Amino acid sequence: MRIIVLKVCSVIFAFNTFSHAAGIQIGRTRVIYDANKKEVALSLTNTEKELPWLIQSWIDTGDGKTRGPFIVTPPLFRLEPQKEQNLRITWSGQALPTDRESLFYMNVRTIPAMKKSDDKKNVLRLIYKTHLKLFWRPSGLNGTPIDACKNLKFSRQANQLHITNNGSYYSVFDILKLNTTSIKNAEMVAPKSTAQFLLPDTVNGSNVTWRCITDYGNASDEFTSSLTQD
């Protein structure tokens, strides 16, 4: 039997659940780890009727190399058909900023088992790797994530859009428009920082419209503001 392995990477932003082609369903699109909790759980469900899946999970800083200060249990396991398993995420105790959120990435690699009928066939085998944002949220932060989103400040310098987030929470965009043009390369703005994004040459106007993704993976209310010129 010849097995051809194909790796597929999926980034999740705005859906309440995510399913790998009737395979593994992940119960949320982002993980919020409140600092006052001992651990948080992420549910995985095997929706297949016959095949088990192999699940491997870990957390990194986003560079694909540096592991985050969290322990995932179990890190590797077999999930039987029609069964559910919780991944338990525990903070290692490493010091993190206390005045703002910190961002890490939860990685879930899923590999389907082979059917017995495929033993003597050339088989294309898909390996899925899913990334979910994990927000470490210290206790006692000022305001709320929606406050941070609502109060974003926008300015323009030449063909650069500057977005300032004075809040303590990450603002991840569901949509961002300058007049009627979507700014697709603007994903998020870290707390207490300013991010710059390149604007298309043809974009004009001063009316900014945006929505952020909430803790539950859906879209916030829509906000509008006027763009200032630097």
RAQUI-V349739 format. One record per residue. N is the residue number from 1. RES is the residue in one small letter. SS is DSSP state (a for helix, b for strand, c for the rest). OMEGA is omega in radians with two decimals (none if undefined). Layout:
n/res/ss/omega
N/RES/SS/OMEGA
N/RES/SS/OMEGA
This chain:
n/res/ss/omega
1/m/c/3.07
2/r/c/3.14
3/i/b/3.06
4/i/b/-3.08
5/v/b/3.10
6/l/b/3.12
7/k/b/3.14
8/v/b/3.13
9/c/b/-3.14
10/s/b/3.06
11/v/b/-3.03
12/i/c/3.12
13/f/c/-2.85
14/a/c/-3.12
15/f/c/-3.08
16/n/c/3.02
17/t/c/-3.11
18/f/b/-3.10
19/s/b/3.08
20/h/c/3.03
21/a/c/-3.14
22/a/c/3.13
23/g/c/-3.09
24/i/b/3.10
25/q/b/3.14
26/i/b/-2.93
27/g/c/3.12
28/r/c/-3.10
29/t/c/3.10
30/r/b/-3.14
31/v/b/3.06
32/i/b/-3.13
33/y/b/3.06
34/d/b/-3.03
35/a/c/-3.12
36/n/c/3.11
37/k/c/3.11
38/k/c/3.13
39/e/c/3.01
40/v/b/-3.08
41/a/b/3.05
42/l/b/-3.07
43/s/b/3.04
44/l/b/-3.14
45/t/b/3.04
46/n/b/-3.10
47/t/c/3.09
48/e/c/3.12
49/k/c/-3.05
50/e/c/-2.94
51/l/c/2.96
52/p/c/3.08
53/w/b/3.01
54/l/b/-3.06
55/i/b/3.04
56/q/b/-3.06
57/s/b/3.07
58/w/b/-3.12
59/i/b/3.09
60/d/b/-3.07
61/t/c/3.14
62/g/c/3.12
63/d/c/3.14
64/g/c/-3.08
65/k/c/-3.02
66/t/c/3.14
67/r/b/3.10
68/g/c/-3.08
69/p/c/-3.12
70/f/b/3.09
71/i/b/3.12
72/v/b/-3.13
73/t/b/-0.13
74/p/c/-3.13
75/p/c/-3.13
76/l/b/-3.14
77/f/b/3.10
78/r/b/-3.14
79/l/b/-3.06
80/e/c/-3.14
81/p/c/3.07
82/q/c/3.13
83/k/c/3.11
84/e/b/3.12
85/q/b/3.05
86/n/b/2.91
87/l/b/3.11
88/r/b/-3.10
89/i/b/-3.08
90/t/b/3.08
91/w/b/-3.08
92/s/c/-3.11
93/g/c/3.11
94/q/c/-3.10
95/a/c/3.09
96/l/c/3.12
97/p/c/-3.11
98/t/c/-3.09
99/d/c/-3.10
100/r/c/3.05
101/e/c/2.98
102/s/b/-3.06
103/l/b/3.02
104/f/b/-3.12
105/y/b/3.05
106/m/b/-3.12
107/n/b/3.10
108/v/b/3.10
109/r/b/-3.07
110/t/b/-3.08
111/i/b/-3.14
112/p/b/3.03
113/a/c/3.11
114/m/c/3.02
115/k/c/3.11
116/k/a/-3.14
117/s/a/-3.13
118/d/a/-3.03
119/d/c/-3.06
120/k/c/-3.11
121/k/c/2.92
122/n/c/-2.98
123/v/b/2.99
124/l/b/-3.05
125/r/b/-3.11
126/l/b/3.02
127/i/b/-3.09
128/y/b/3.05
129/k/b/-3.07
130/t/b/3.11
131/h/b/3.03
132/l/b/3.07
133/k/b/3.03
134/l/b/-3.13
135/f/b/3.00
136/w/b/-3.02
137/r/b/3.12
138/p/c/3.09
139/s/c/3.01
140/g/c/3.09
141/l/c/3.11
142/n/c/3.06
143/g/c/-3.14
144/t/c/3.06
145/p/a/3.12
146/i/a/3.06
147/d/a/-3.13
148/a/a/3.13
149/c/a/-3.08
150/k/a/-3.03
151/n/c/3.06
152/l/c/3.13
153/k/b/-3.07
154/f/b/3.05
155/s/b/-3.11
156/r/b/3.02
157/q/b/-3.05
158/a/c/-3.14
159/n/c/3.11
160/q/b/3.01
161/l/b/3.13
162/h/b/3.13
163/i/b/-3.12
164/t/b/3.10
165/n/b/3.13
166/n/c/-3.11
167/g/c/-3.11
168/s/c/-3.05
169/y/c/3.00
170/y/c/3.00
171/s/b/3.14
172/v/b/-3.00
173/f/b/2.88
174/d/b/2.97
175/i/b/3.00
176/l/b/-3.11
177/k/b/2.94
178/l/b/-2.89
179/n/c/-3.12
180/t/c/-3.09
181/t/b/3.10
182/s/b/3.08
183/i/c/-2.95
184/k/c/-3.11
185/n/c/3.13
186/a/c/-3.09
187/e/c/-3.05
188/m/b/3.08
189/v/b/-3.14
190/a/c/3.12
191/p/c/3.09
192/k/c/-3.10
193/s/b/3.05
194/t/b/3.11
195/a/b/3.12
196/q/b/3.14
197/f/b/-3.13
198/l/b/3.13
199/l/c/3.00
200/p/c/-3.07
201/d/c/-3.03
202/t/c/-3.06
203/v/c/3.06
204/n/c/3.10
205/g/c/-3.05
206/s/c/-3.12
207/n/b/-3.14
208/v/b/3.08
209/t/b/-3.13
210/w/b/2.96
211/r/b/3.09
212/c/b/3.07
213/i/b/-3.07
214/t/c/3.09
215/d/c/-3.07
216/y/c/3.08
217/g/c/3.08
218/n/c/-3.05
219/a/b/3.06
220/s/c/2.93
221/d/c/3.12
222/e/c/3.14
223/f/b/3.10
224/t/b/3.12
225/s/b/3.07
226/s/b/3.13
227/l/c/3.06
228/t/b/3.13
229/q/b/3.09
230/d/c/none
